[in-house]
Amino acid sequence: MANATIGDMQGQLNALTSKLNEVTAAQQAAAAAEQAKAAAAHSPAAKAAATKRTTTENKRLKELQARIDDQQKRLKDTQDEVAKNRADLEGNLNSTRDDLNGSIAKTHEELVALAQRGGAQLF
């Protein structure tokens, strides 16, 4: 029975060893690919392409920044206009409230005064 257990453990150990070897090989392949990529990036052709790409990207970035600035300006103008309109409407609303509050009689004397102002008869 002990021999069977030892045999199972050796089988598991062999399986783990083979998996470890596969992982190590994959890591080495990835590192080699990174080195090759880095070496290719430092070549004169790669530098020229990167410079051209960078110039194009800078141009596009400037265009996008100009668009964003324009949109921000429009947004600010719209916000200012909304704030102005809100203030105007609040002023009109307060004026209307004041007018209506002045037109509502709360006592008999105020009712008589309103009737005299409006030329209406009470009864």
C-alpha positions as CSV (number, residue, x, y, z in Angstrom):
1,M,0.0,0.0,0.0
2,A,2.9,2.4,0.8
3,N,4.4,1.6,-2.6
4,A,1.1,2.5,-4.3
5,T,1.0,5.8,-2.4
6,I,4.6,6.6,-3.4
7,G,3.8,5.7,-7.0
8,D,0.8,8.2,-7.0
9,M,2.9,10.9,-5.4
10,Q,5.6,10.4,-8.1
11,G,3.0,10.6,-10.8
12,Q,1.7,13.9,-9.3
13,L,5.2,15.2,-9.0
14,N,5.9,14.4,-12.6
15,A,2.7,16.1,-13.7
16,L,3.5,19.2,-11.7
17,T,7.1,19.2,-13.1
18,S,5.8,19.1,-16.7
19,K,3.3,21.9,-16.0
20,L,6.1,24.0,-14.4
21,N,8.2,23.4,-17.5
22,E,5.4,24.5,-19.8
23,V,4.8,27.7,-17.8
24,T,8.5,28.5,-17.7
25,A,8.7,28.0,-21.5
26,A,5.8,30.3,-22.1
27,Q,7.3,33.0,-19.9
28,Q,10.6,32.7,-21.7
29,A,8.8,32.9,-25.1
30,A,6.9,36.0,-23.9
31,A,10.2,37.6,-22.7
32,A,11.8,36.9,-26.0
33,A,8.9,38.4,-27.9
34,E,9.1,41.5,-25.7
35,Q,12.8,41.8,-26.4
36,A,12.2,41.4,-30.1
37,K,9.5,44.0,-30.0
38,A,11.7,46.4,-28.1
39,A,14.6,45.9,-30.6
40,A,12.2,46.5,-33.5
41,A,11.0,49.7,-31.9
42,H,14.5,51.0,-31.7
43,S,15.2,50.5,-35.4
44,P,15.5,53.6,-37.7
45,A,12.4,52.6,-39.7
46,A,10.4,52.1,-36.5
47,K,11.6,55.5,-35.2
48,A,10.5,57.2,-38.4
49,A,7.1,55.6,-38.3
50,A,6.7,56.5,-34.6
51,T,7.7,60.1,-35.4
52,K,5.2,60.3,-38.3
53,R,2.5,58.7,-36.1
54,T,3.3,61.1,-33.3
55,T,3.0,64.1,-35.6
56,T,-0.3,62.8,-36.9
57,E,-1.5,62.1,-33.4
58,N,-0.4,65.6,-32.2
59,K,-2.3,67.2,-35.0
60,R,-5.5,65.2,-34.2
61,L,-5.0,65.9,-30.5
62,K,-4.8,69.7,-31.2
63,E,-8.0,69.4,-33.4
64,L,-9.8,67.6,-30.6
65,Q,-8.6,70.1,-28.0
66,A,-9.9,72.9,-30.2
67,R,-13.3,71.2,-30.5
68,I,-13.4,70.7,-26.8
69,D,-12.5,74.3,-26.1
70,D,-15.2,75.4,-28.5
71,Q,-17.8,73.2,-26.9
72,Q,-16.8,74.4,-23.4
73,K,-17.2,78.0,-24.6
74,R,-20.7,77.2,-26.0
75,L,-21.7,75.4,-22.8
76,K,-20.5,78.4,-20.7
77,D,-22.5,80.8,-22.9
78,T,-25.6,78.6,-22.6
79,Q,-25.2,78.4,-18.8
80,D,-24.9,82.2,-18.6
81,E,-28.0,82.6,-20.7
82,V,-30.0,80.1,-18.6
83,A,-28.9,81.9,-15.4
84,K,-29.9,85.3,-16.9
85,N,-33.3,83.9,-18.0
86,R,-33.8,82.3,-14.6
87,A,-33.1,85.6,-12.9
88,D,-35.5,87.4,-15.2
89,L,-38.3,84.9,-14.6
90,E,-37.8,85.0,-10.9
91,G,-38.0,88.8,-11.0
92,N,-41.2,88.6,-13.0
93,L,-42.7,85.9,-10.7
94,N,-41.9,88.0,-7.6
95,S,-43.4,91.1,-9.3
96,T,-46.6,89.1,-10.1
97,R,-46.8,87.8,-6.5
98,D,-46.5,91.3,-5.2
99,D,-49.2,92.6,-7.5
100,L,-51.5,89.7,-6.6
101,N,-50.8,90.1,-2.9
102,G,-51.8,93.8,-3.2
103,S,-55.0,92.8,-4.9
104,I,-56.2,90.4,-2.2
105,A,-58.2,92.0,0.6
106,K,-57.7,90.5,4.0
107,T,-60.0,92.8,6.0
108,H,-63.2,94.7,5.3
109,E,-61.4,98.0,5.1
110,E,-59.1,96.5,2.4
111,L,-62.1,95.2,0.5
112,V,-63.7,98.6,0.5
113,A,-60.4,100.2,-0.7
114,L,-60.1,97.6,-3.5
115,A,-63.7,98.2,-4.6
116,Q,-63.1,102.0,-4.7
117,R,-59.9,101.5,-6.7
118,G,-61.6,99.2,-9.2
119,G,-64.8,101.1,-9.4
120,A,-66.8,97.9,-8.5
121,Q,-69.7,97.7,-6.1
122,L,-69.5,95.5,-3.1
123,F,-73.1,94.3,-2.8
